[in-house]
Amino acid sequence: TTTLYGTNANGAEYSITSLTAGLTYFTRVYCSNNQLGAGPPVATVPPSAIPRQKPPAVDTITLSAGTDTTGKSMLVTWNTPTSPGSSVQGYAVEWYTKSVAVPYFGVQTQQLLTSTGTITGGTFTVAFGATDVPLPGVANAVNGQSYITTSVDLTGILQRGDLLSISGLTYLVATTGVLSASSIPLAEATAWLNQAPAALAITPAPYTGNTVQGAVVYRQHRTPRLSVNVLPTDLQVALENLPSIGRVRVARTGSTNNFVWTVTFLSQFGPLASPNVLRVNSFNIAGTAPNLVSSIGVVGVSPQNYKIQLVPSTSTSVVLSGLKPGTAYFVTVKAANDRGYGMFGSPAPPSYTPIGIPDALSNVWLRSLSQTQVELMYDEVDMSGGAAVDQYLIEYGNDASFQVATAHPPVLPQNKYVRVTTSADLGPIDPTSVFTLSLSNYFGVYNVDLGGYFNLVSNSQFITQVTPGGGVAVDLTILVARGEFVKIANQEYRVCLDPTTSFAMAGVSATQFNFATNVVTVSPALNNHPILVVGTTIVVRDCLMVITGLPSTTTLSVSHQCFASFGPGATDPVYVRWGPSAIPICDKSNPWTPVTYTGFSILEAPVFKLDTAMGPFTNLDVTAAFGNAVTGQWNDAANTANSISSLGCEDYFRLGDPYSGQIARVLTPCIGATCGCAGLTPTVLPLGDIASPNLETSLSYDTLQYATQEIQTIRISTATGDFTSGVGGFRLQFGADVTATTLAGGNGGINVNAQYGCLLWASGVTALADAADSAALKAELETLPSIDQVQVSRKLYLNPTIAVYSITFTGFRVRGKLPTIQVVDQGSNGCGAFTGATPAAAVVTKVQNAYVNAYRLEKSSDIPVTATAEDVKAAIEQLSLSCKVDVVRRVAKNGFNWFVTFSRGVPVNLLTFNANDYKLRAVLAPLAT
C-alpha cells in the first residue's frame, strides 16, 4: 500500500505519524511542479525504517540470596521485556544503598534550555552525547582543506551547525561554504556549545589530520527540527527517541522569547558531564539576537554506594557480589535496544538485605563460681549477620581444640543485665571527663505548670483561661503549640492540629463589620473579656480574623482577608478557634481527633505540659539536601527544661511524637578528632544521625503527620468593576511544576494542546460555581507530581471582583515547608483574557506555616568516668522510667563496666540505655556504650 502523506513545500523534513510499531515501512520522495505534476520517485536513505521506541521498564524483578550463605552477594532475576521492532541488546543492573539524609537516593540531573533575545520563528535541533554515530558511506579528507568529500549525500543527515568527527578530529558543519551531495564544509569546533546563529560555525577550519580516504564520518545523536515554541511533551518525545538519552520529564515555563524548558533525567543516575549535555543547533532560529542556551539546572548526585553492571541480552539474571550483610540494597534493572536504554524497573519490595552468618560475640568472660560451676557472660545482640538473633549456642569440654566437647542446650536471649562500659582505643581516659545515660524516655512527666487558671467545662472541646481575683493571664500561644500534650486535673489531651476546630463564644454577637476599617462591633460590651483578647483567632460569617486590638469595649480591630461588610443590627455568632486564652483539645493518641469532655466541669485548675517538650519547630523542608536544621518558634526562658538550651552536643530528641516520632541527635560534626555542635543555637536545632551524630540526617514525611498543615490563599482581583465570568484564565506554578491540563481558562493559543491549558478564574458567581471552581482548581493542583492531596475553597466578592481561593495541603507529599504557589500567565500566554475589568497582580499569602513539636530525651546528670557503683545507681534512679537498680562495677581495660540489674519495678522488656559520650576525653576515640 502506498500513501501520499503530504506536499510539505518547506522540504527538508517530514514526520509520518500513526504507524504501527514493529512493522517495516519503505519510503520514497517525488518532486512535483504545478505544470506537469510529479517526477520519478527517489528512495530514501536508508530505503526503509521500523517505528520503534526504547524497551519498557523491566518487570518481575526478584531479589534473593541465591546459593550464597555469607550475606555478601545476592541474585537478581527478571523477565525479558517486549521490544517491538528492535530486539533487546542488553541490560544494566544498578544497585545502591539509602543515605541517612536527603537526598536518600541521589539527585536527578536537570538541564535547562532557555530562549534569549527576540525570537520571531524558525526551528532548532538538540543533540546529546558523544560524536560517535557512524554516517552512511565514507569520506575523503585532505590535510589543509576546509571541507571533506563524501561518497553519499549526507545533506539530509547533517545540517549546518552540527558536530561531526572524522579521523578522531571534531569540527562543526560550517554555515558558509558549499554544503552539497558530495561536499561538507568544516568550521572550528572549539566553541561548540550555546553559540547564537550569527556566531555559529562561521570560522572555516582546515582539516589538520593526515590525508585519508574512505574514512567514516560520525555525528551526535540529535533530534529532528523542533519549533521555537515546542511543547514540553513534543520535546520529551524527541529527546527520548535519542539512543544517548534514557527517559526524561520536560516542563516548560515562561512565554515567547522567555521560554525555559526544564529537562529532568529520570532513568540516568548521578551527574552528567560533557558531552552528555543538551547541545542546541540554533542555525535556523530567526529574530533579533535569538538563541537557545543550554545550562545545568541541577547537578546530579549518585546514590550512596552506587554501582552498575552490564548484562548481555542472553541472560536474565546476575549475581551482585561485594555486599555487606545486614545492609539494605536497592536494585533497578533497565533494558536496551538500538534506541538506547528504557526506564528502569524496580522489584517489590525495592530492596533486599543479604543475611550472613552471625558475627563473633564480644566481651565473652568466664569465671569460676565453685568446684562444679563456672559463670559465662557475654554481650547479647539484637541483630547479627543482618537478622535477629534468637538463640546462643554454647560448647564446653576438657579439650582446647574442642575435638571432644559437650553442646549445651540452646540458650535464649535473657536480657539479664544492662552493661554500661567506658573505653578508648588509646587511653588513658581523662578522669575528669563525664557521660550521661538515658532510658529511651522522651515523654517525661507533666510537671511544667503553664501558670494561670483554666476551665474545662462539661461538654466542651476547649480549655479556656480565667483570671479569678484579677489574676495575671498567660499567653497559651507561646506556651503550648498545636499537637502539644497538656494535662488538666487528671485529663490528658493533645492540642488539636486541625485549625478549623471552634466553639461559639456564649453571650457575644457580632453586630457589624467594616472590612475597610478592619473593625468588628460586638454586643454586649466585653469589659476585660478573658477569652476575646489580642491574638485570638475568630470566625464571623465564614470570615477568618485575628484580633489585633481592642479599641473599645464594643469593638475589635482585626486582620483578615475578607472584602464584604455587614450590619449594623446583625446578630452573628463569634466562633473562637485558638488564642492566648483558648486551646482546642484532641485525643491523646491522635491530635487530629477532637474530643468532648463529658465529666464534671473542671474550674480554675492549673494546666501542665511535659518537661521534655521543647515547643514547635518550623523550616520543615523534607526535600532539603544534606540534612535539616529546624527553627524553634520560641525559647522558653522561664523554664530551661523546655528550651533548646537544654540540649547539648550529640543529645537525643524526637520530632512530632514522644512515643513514635523520628529520633535524631544534635548534629555534632568533627574535624579530625575535634567535634562540636556550633550549629546548635537558641533558635536552631540541626539534625544528626542517630547512630553517627557527626552526619546530617533529614526529616521524613512520616514524622510530619504530627505537623500542622500549610495553608496558602490566592487572591485574583480588580480595583474597579467586575470580571466577566466564564472567560479569563491563569496557570499555577508550584516549585518547578506548572498546571497545564484544564482547558476551561484557555487552550494555550497557538499551542492548542490538552497539556498546556489554563484554569478559569470563575465559571459563575453562585455558591454552586464556587464549589465547582474550587473542585477544578483542586483537581488541577493534584495533577502535579509534587502534590497528592489538597483541600480548596473559594470566597467570591463583587463590585469590585475579588476571588480568594484557600488551599490547605493535606496530602502525604505536601507535608512540611512548601514552595509558595505562583499565579502565572494571568490572561496571557495562551490563557484567555479577562474582560469587564482589568486584573491586578495576583496575591498569594501563606496563612499557616507547618510546624512540628520536639521532645528531648530525658537524661541523667553527668556521670564521672570514675563513678562508683553507687554513683551510677543514683544517676540511673533519677530517671523517671527507673525504680530501683543494683549496680556492680568492674575494671575493663582502660575503663569500667557497670552491670545494672533492675531490682524493683522490673519492666517487661529490659530497658535500653542511651549513652552520650560527647564529654568523654581520652588520647584516642573514647566511648561509652
N, C-alpha and C positions, 0 to 999 in steps of 0.2 A: 504494500500500500504506500502510495506517495502522497504527501500532504504539502500544499503550499502554505507556509506559515506566515509570510508577510513580505513586504517590499523593503521596508527599512531604508529610506532614502539616505540616511546618515551613514550607512555602511559600517564597516569595522567589526561590530559585534552584534549578535542577536541571540536572545535566550529562547529556547524551545521548552515549553512547560507542559505539565500534565502528562508526563511519560510514565511508563511502568518500570519500577526499579528492577534491575537484573536482566532486562532484555537488551539485545544489541540493536542499535539504530544506526543505519547508514545515512549519510547526508551529502548533498551536493548543492551548488550555488549557481544561479544563472545571472547573467547581466541582461537588462531589458531597457529598451528605449521607447518613446511614445509614438514611434513611427512603425516599426516592424516587430515590436514585441521582444521575446526572449531569444537569446543566442544559445549556443551549446552549453551544457552544464559542465561544471568542474567539480570533481570530488574534493572533499575536504581532506586535510592532513591532520591526523590520520583519517581514513575514509569512514570510520565508524567509532562509536563510543557507547559505553554502557552506563546509564544513570545509576548512581550508587552513592552510598554515604559510608561514614565510619561505622564499625560494628556497634551494636547496642551494648549497654552495660552487661558485664558478665554476671550470671546468676547462679544460684545453688552452690555458693561457696561454703565449704565446710573446713573447720579447723580442728585438728586433733593431735594427739601425741604420736600417732603412728606406731612404730615399733620402739620408740625411744623411751627409756626409763630413767634417764638422767635429768630430765627437765631442761635440757639445753637445746632442744630443737622441736619443731612442730611440722606437721604435714598439712599442706593446703591443697585442696582439690576443688574442681569447678566443672561446669558443663560448657561445651563449645557453643558460643552464641551463633545465631543465624547471621549471615552476611551476604545478602543477595547481590549478585554481580561481581563480587570480589571475595575470594576465599580468605579466611583468617591466616595471617602470616606469622603471628607470634603473640606472646603475652608479656606484660610487665606486672610483676608482683612486687608490691611495695609494703613495707611494714615499719612501724614506729611505736613509740610509747607516748603516754599522755604527760604533758608538762604539769608542774604544780601550780602554774599561773597562766592566765590568758597571755598569749594565745595557746590554748591547750594542745591544738593540733596544727600549729604553724599558721601562717598568714598567706592568703591567696594574693598573687600579684595582680595589680591593677595598672593598666596603661591607658593613657588618655590621648584622644585626637581632638585638637582644639582649632576651630576655624578663626582666622585672623584677617584683618583688612576688610575691604568691601567686596564681597563675592556676588557676582551677577549671574553666574551659571557655570556650566561645564561639568566635568567629571574628574574622578581621581581613582587610583588603584592603591591597594595596600599589600605590601609584601612582608614576609616574616620568615626568619630562619636563614640558614647558610645558603650560599650561592652554589648549590650542588644538584640542581635539576638538569639532567642532560637534555639537550635540544636535538631535534632531528638533523640528520646529515652531518657533515663535517665542515671545517673552516680552514682557510689558509691565512697565516699572519706573517707579515714581513717586518722585520726589525726596522723601526723608524717611520713606518707608515701609520697614519692616524685613522685607519679603517681596516677591517678584515673582510675577506670574501667568503661566501658560503655556497655550499653545493645545493641547498634547497632554500626556498623562500621562507624566511623567518619573520617577515613583517607582520604576520598575523599572530606571532607568539611574543616577539619583542617590541616594546614601544620606546619611543624617545623618553629618556629619563630612567629607564630600567637599569638595574645592575646586571652585569654579565661577567663571566670568568672564562679565561682561556689560558691554557698552559700555566695555571696557578696564579695568574695575574688578574686583578679585578679592575673593571672600567665601568663607566656609565655609557649608555647609548646616547650619543651626542644629540643635542637639539638643533644643531646645524650640520651641514654636510649631507651627502646623499645616503638616504635610507631606502634601499631597493630590494628586489628579489635576490640579489647576489652580493649586496654590499651593506656593511654595518659600520657607521661612523663611531669613533671612540672619543670619550671625553674623560677628563680627570675625575677620579672617584674618591679623592681624599675626603671631601665634604659630601658624603652620600646621604646624610640624614637632615630632614627639615629644611630643604632648600626650596625657596619660593620659585614660582615659574620663571621669573625674569633672571634668576641666577642658576637655574638647574642645568647642569651638563653643558655649559656654554663654552668651556675651555677645551678645545681639541687636545687630545693627548696621543702622542706616538706610541706605538706598541714597543715596549722595551725588552721583550724577551727574545730568545733565539728564533730565527725564522723557522716556521713549522708549516707542514702541510698535513691535512687530514686530522686536524685536532678537533676534539669535542668542545662545544660551547655549552656553558652552564648558566643558569639564571636562578633566582629565588622562586619559591612558591609565591604566587600572588593572586589577588582577586581579579575578577573582571572589572570593567569600568563601573564605578558607582556614582550616583548623583551627589551633588554637593550638599543636599539636604536628606541624605539617605536615612531611611527609617532604622531604628535600632534593630528591629527583627531582621531586616534585609542585610544589614552589616553583619549581624550574628551568623546568618546562613552563609554569607560569602566567606567569612573567616573560618568557620567550621569546615568548609569544603577544602581548606588548605591542609595537605598532609602534615605540615610542620606545626599545626596548632591542634590541640585537642578540643574539648568542649569549653565554651565561653558563655558569659552573660553580658549583654550590651545594654546600657542605659544611655539615653540622650537627654541633655538639659540645655537650656538657653533657647535662643531664637536665631533667625537668619543672621549670618555674619558673626554670631556669638555662640554657635553650637559647640557643645562638648560631649563627645562620645566616651563613655567610661567602659572599658573592656576588662572584665574580671575573668581570669583564667581559672576555671573550675576544676579541671582534671589534671593540671600540671602543678606539682608541689614545689614550694620553695621559690627562691629568687630566679629571675630570668635576666640574662645579660646579653649584650651584643654577641652575635647577630640576632638573637631572639627578641627583637623589638619590632614594633609596628613601624614599617617604613612606608611613607606616603610618596607616591609619584604625583606631583602637583602640576605636571606639564599642561594638562588640559583644563585647569581651573581658570575662569575668566573673572575680571574685575580689577579693582584698584588695589595694588599691593596684596593680592589674595594669597592665602596659604593655608595649609592644614599642618599643624605642628604636633609631632608625637612626643610624649613625655611619660615619665614614670609617676603614676599617682600614688601607688603603694608598693613598696619594695617587699617582695615575698619573703617569707621565713619558712624554712623547712621544719617539719615536725621534729620533736626530740628523738634522737637515735634513729633518724630516718635512713632506710636502706632500700635498695631496689635490685631486683634480679630479673633478667630477661629469660624467658622460657620459650623454646621452639613450639611451633604450631602443632607438632606431633604429640605433644604432652599436655595433659590437663591436670597435672599435679606437680608439686615441688616440695622439697624438704628445706625449711629455713633453719639454719644452724647458728651457733654462737649466741644463743639466748640465755637469759638469766632466770633460773627457777623462781617462781613466785611473782614475776613481773608480768603485768598485762600488756600484750602486744596487739595492736590494731593492724588489720590487714586489708588491703584493697587489691583487686585484680582487674586489669583492663586488657582488651584485645585490640590488635592492629590488623588492618588490611592495607591495600595500596593507597587508601585515602588517609592513613595515619591511625593513631590511637583514638578510640572512642572514650566514653565516660567510664570511670571505674565502677565496679560493683563491690559491695561490702557484704560480709556474712552477717547472719543474725544469730546470736549477738555479735557485735562488731569486733570483739576482742577475744583473745584466748590467753589463759595463764598456764604456762607449762609447769607441771608438777614433777619435782625430783625427789630423790632420796633425802630424808631429813638430815640436817647438819649435825655435827657433833655437839653434844651438850657442853655448857660452860659451868665453871665453878662446881666441879664434882669433888666432894670431900668424903672421907671415910675415917671414922674414929671408933675405938673400942669402947664398949659400954660395960661389958662383963666378960667372964670366962667363956661365955657361949653366945655373946651378941656383939654385933657391930652396928653402928648407925651410918647410913648412907644418905648424903644430902646432895642435891643438885638443883640448878635453876630450871624450873618448869618454863615452857614457852607455849604461847598460844598457837603460833604458826611456825612451820619449818618445812623447807623444800617447796613452799608455795601452797601448803594445805594445812588444815587444822590438825594439831597433834591430839590423838585420842588415847594413847597409852604409852607406857615406858617399859622397855624390856631390860631385865637385869640378869646377868650371869655371874656366878661365883664358883671358885674351886681352889685347889691347892697347887695348880699348875699355872705359872705365869704366862705360858703360851696358850692357855685355855684349850689344850688338846682334849683334856677331860674337864668338863665343867657342868654345873647344875644350873638349869634355867629356872629362875624364879617366876611364878605366875605373873602375867602382865599386870602392871600397876597403873591404875587410872590416875589422871591428874588429881592431886589432893589439895592444892592451894593451902598448905598448912601454915606457911609463914609468908610475910612480905619482907623481902630483904632490901635494905637501903644501903648502898655502897658508895663510898668516895674513893676515887682512884685518879691516877695520872699516868700518861705514857712515860713521863720522866719527872720524877719527884725531886725534892720533897714538895708536898703541898704546903702552901703558906698557912701556918697555924692561926693566923688572924682572919682568914677568909671564911665565908659563910655560904649557906644554901638554904632553900626553902622547900617545904613539902606541901602537897595538896592532895585532896581526896576526891577529885573529879566533881566537886560540888560548885555549880555555877548559880544555883538557885539562892543559896544563902538563907537568911531569915528576915521576917518582917520586923525590923527594929528601927527603921528610919521614920520618925514622926514628921509628917508634912507641915505640922503647925496648923493652927486654926481649928475650927469645929465644923462638923458636917452632918447633914441629914441624909438618910436613905429611907424614904417614905414607902410604906407598903404599896404594892402595885406600881412602883416606879422603875424606870430604866436609867435613872441618873442619880449620881451622888452630887448634892448641892451644898454650897457653903452657907453658913450662918455666922453672924457676929454677935453673940449674946453679950449683953452688958457693954456694948460699944467696943468689943474686942477688935484687934487688928486682923484684917483679912490677908490671906496669902494668895499668890497668883499660881493657880494649878497649871497653867500652860507652860510655866518654866520649872515645874517640879516633877510632873509626870507627862509622858508623851502617849500618843495613841499606840496601843499594843502593850503598854506597861502593866505589870502586876500591881494590884492595890488590895488592901485589906481594911475593912471597917467592921468593928466588933469581931465576930467570928466568920464573917463573909469574905470570901476571896473572889476577885474578879480580874479581868483584864480590861483596860480602857479600849473601847471599840475602835477598830481600824476603819470601819465604814463611816465616811464623813457625812452621810445623809441621815443618820440616826438623830431624832429630835424629839422634843416634847413641847406642848403648848404652855406658855407661861400663864399660869392661872391668874385671872383677875386683871390682865393687862391687854388692851386692844390698841391697834394702830388706827388712828382716825384720819391721817393724812400723810402723803409722801410727796415731796418735791424733788424729782431726780436732778434738777439743775442746781439746786442749793444743797443737795445731799442731806436733807433733814427729814426725819420721821417724827410725826407728832403722835404721842401716846396718851391714853387715858386709863385710869386716873393718874394723878401726879405720882411720880416714883418715890420721891423722898428717901434718898440713900438706899435704893433697892439693892439687896445683897447679890443678885444674880445678873441683872442687866447693867453691867459695868463695862468700862472701856476694854476692848479686846475680845468681847463676846461675839460669836458668830450667830446670826439670827436669820430667819427666813420670813418674809412677808409677801404674800401673793406670788409665790414662786420666785421672788427676788432674793438672791443671796446677798447678805450685807454683813459688814463687820463694824461694830460700834467703835468710833474713833473719838467721840467726845460727848459730854452731857451739858449742852448749853443752858438748859433749864430743867426744872423738874418734870416738864411735859414734852421735852424734845430730845432726840438722839441725833447726833451727827454720825454719818455712816459712809463707808467706802463701798462701792458696788459697781456692777456693770448692767444697770437697768436704765431704761430710757422711756418710761411712762409714769406720769404722776397719777395720784388718785386723791379723793377727798376734797374738802373736809366732809365730815359726817360719816366716814366709813367706820366699820366695827370689825376689822380683820384681826384674827389671832396673830400673836407673835410667837414663832417657834424658835426655841433655843437648840443649837446643835453642839456648842462647845465654847468654853471660855474660862476665864480665871476662877469662876465660882461654880462651874458645872461641867461634869465629865460623864459620858455615857458608859454604861457597864455592859460587858460581854462575858461569855462563858470563859472560865479559866483555861480550858483546854483549846478554845477556838476563838480568837479575838474578832472573828467575822460574824459570830453568832450572838445577837443581842439577847439579854435575859431580862426578865421582870422579877424583881424581888417581891416575894409573896408573904414574907414573915411580918411580925410586928414592926412598926416603924422604929427606926434607929435614929435618935435625935441627939444633936450636939455631941457627937462622938469624934475622936481623932481618926485620921486615916494614915496608914503606914504603907511604905514601899520597901522593896528588898534592899538589903545592904550591899548586894553585889551589882545593882543596877547602875549603869553609867549614863543613862539617858539616850536620846536619839542621835543618829548619825546620818549625814547626807553625803553627797558625792558618790552615789552608789552606781558607778558605771561598770556594769558587768562586762562590757566589751573592751575596757581599758587594757592596753597591752602592758605586760610585765608587772602585774600586781596592782593592788588597790591601796590607797590611803584614804580612809573615810574621815569626814569632818564632823566633830561634835557640835551640836547646836547650842549647848551651854556648858559651863563649867560650874558645878555646884560647890561654890567656895565654902558654903556653910557646913558642908559635910564631905570631907575629902574622900571618904569611902565611896562616894557616888560620883567621883570626878575622874577624868583621865589621869590626873596626877597620882592616883592610887596605883597606877601601873608602872612597872619598870621594864628594863630590857628582858626580852625572852618570856615575859609573863603570858599566861594563857587567858583567853576570853572567848565567849560565844557571841554570835550575832543572831538576832531575831528571836531566839527562844532559849531559855537556860537549860532545857532538857534535850532538845533535838537540834538546836541551831548549829550552824557551821562553827567549828573550832579553829581558831587561829592563834598565833602568838605575836607579840610585839616584834616587828621586823628589826633584827639586830645584825646588820651586815658586818663583815670582817675585812680588814686589810692586813694581810699577813696573819699574825697571831693577835692583833688588836681588834676587838669587836666593840661596837657601840650602837646606840639607838638614837642618833641625833634627829631622826625623822619624827620621833615621838615628842609632841609639843602639847601645851594645854588645850589645843583645839584639834590636833591632827593625830590620828591613830593609824600607823602603817601596818599592813597585814603581812605577817611572816608565816612560812610553812610550819605546820605542827611538828613535823619530825626534824626539819632543818630551818630554824628560825632565821638563819642568815640569808635565806632565799625568799623572794617575794611570792605571795600567793594571791589568788583572785577570789572575788565574790562569786557565788553560784546563784543560779536562778532559783533553786530550791530554798536557799536562805531567805530570799526576798519575798517568800509567801507571807512572811510576818512584817513586811514593809507596807507603808501607805502607798496608795496608787497615785501616779502622776495625773493631774488634770490640766488640760490646756483649753483655752477658748479662742475662737476665730471670730473676728468682727468684720463684716463686709457692710459698708455703709456709704451714704452720700451726705453732703452737707445740707442740701436743699432738694425738695421734690421727692418723688418715689420712682424706683426702678419698675420697669415693666416685667411682670413675672412671665416665666416661660422662655426668656432669652437672657443671655449674659452668662458666660462661663468662666471657669478658672481651673487650675490644677493645684494639687498639694504636693509639696516636696518634704520628705521625711528622711533626713540623712542624705544619702545619695540616690534614693528611690523617688520616683515621680509617678503620681497616679496617671493612668492612661486608658483605662478600659471603658468607662462610661462615655457615651456619646451625646447625652442629653444637653450638655452645655457647649457643644462644638465638636466637630469631627476631625479637627486637625487641618482644615482648609485644604491646601494643595496636597497635604499628606493624608488624604482620606484613608483611614485605616482604623479598625476597631481597637488597635493597641495604642492609639495616640489621641484619644478623645478627651473631653473636658466635663467637669461637674457643672451642674446648673445651680445658680445661686438660690433660686426658689421656683418651684413649679406653680405656686399659688400662695394665697395669704390666709388660708383657713387652717384650722387645727389638723385636719387630715393631711394637708400639704406639709405642715411642719413634720408630722410623723413620717410621711413618705420621703421627704428630702433628707431627713435625719438617717433613715434606713439606707438611702442611696449613698450618702457620704460614708456611713459605717461600712457598707459592703465594699466601697471603693478603697478605703484605707486597708481593709483586710485582704485586698489583692496584693499588697506589697509584701515582699518576702520577709521583711523585718517586723511585721505586725500580724499577730494571730487573732487578737480579740480586743475590741473597744466597745464602749457604750457612747452613743451620740444623742444629743437632744438639741432642739433649736428654739430660740425665742425670737419672734419677729415683731418689730415695731415699724409703724408707718408715719409718714409726714414729719420728718424725713424717714426714708427707709434705713433701718439698722437691723441686720440679721446677725444674731450671736449664736454660734454653734459651740456647744460644750462637749469636749471629748475626754472621757475617762478611760485610761489604759488599763484594762482588766486582764489581759492575757498573760501567758507564761513568758513569752519572748519580749514583752514590753514592761518587765519589772525593772525597778531601779531608775537611774538617771537616764533621760531620753533626750534626743535632739528636739529642738523647738521646731514645730511644724512651720513651713513657709508657704504662703499663698503666692503662686507664680502664674504668669500668663493670664492675668485678670483682664478678660476681654480682648486678648491679643494672642498672637502666635497660634492661630487656628482655633482659639476659643471664641465663642460668639460674643459680639459686642453688647455692652449694656445699653439699654435705651430708656428714655424717660428721665434720666438723671445721670450725672457724672459721678462715677465711683471714686471714693477716696482710697488712699493706700490702705490695704487690709492691715488689721492689728491682731497680733497673736500674743496671748498672755498666758503665763504659767500660773494657774490659780493655786495649785498644790504641788509641791515637790515631794518626791519619795524620800522617806527616811525610815530607818530601822533601829531598834534598840540594841544595846550591847550589855553584856553581863561579864564581869571579871570572875576569874576562878578564885574561890576562897583559898587563901594560903596561910601557912603558919608564919610565926615570927621568924626572923633569921636564926638559923641553927649553926653554931660554930662547927668547923670541921673537926674539932677535937671534942665534940659534945659527948658527955657520958650517956649511958643508957637512960638515966633519969631525966637528963635534958631533952633527949629525943622523945621520951614518953610524954613529958609535959607539953612539948610543942605539938605533938600529934593530937593530944586530948583537947587542945584549943579548938580544933576543927569541929564544926557542928555535926558532921556525919560520924564522928568518932565518939565512943562512950569511954570504955576503959581498955587499955592495951598493956601488954607486958613486953618489955624490950630487953634484949641481950646484945651486948657489944663484943665484937671480936676484931682483932687486928687482921687486915687483909692487905698484904704487900705494903704500899706506901699510904694506905688509907685505912678505913674501918668498914666492917659490916655491922649493921644494926638489924637484928632479926626481930620483927614485930608480930606479935600474936594478939588478935582481938579477943579479950577475955570476958567482956560483958557487952551485951547488945551486938552479938556476932551477926554480921549481915549474911543473907542467903548466899550471895556470891562474894568472895573475898574482894574487898575494895582495891582499886588500882591507885597507887600513888603516882603523882606527877611531881617530878623534881625540877627545880630551876637552879642550875649551877652557874649562872652568869657571874656571880660574885666569888666563885672559887678561883684560887690563884695557885699556879704551880709552874715549874720550868717549862713543861710541855703538856698541853691537852688535858687539863683537869676535867673530871667528870663525876656527876652524881647520878646514880641510876637506882 
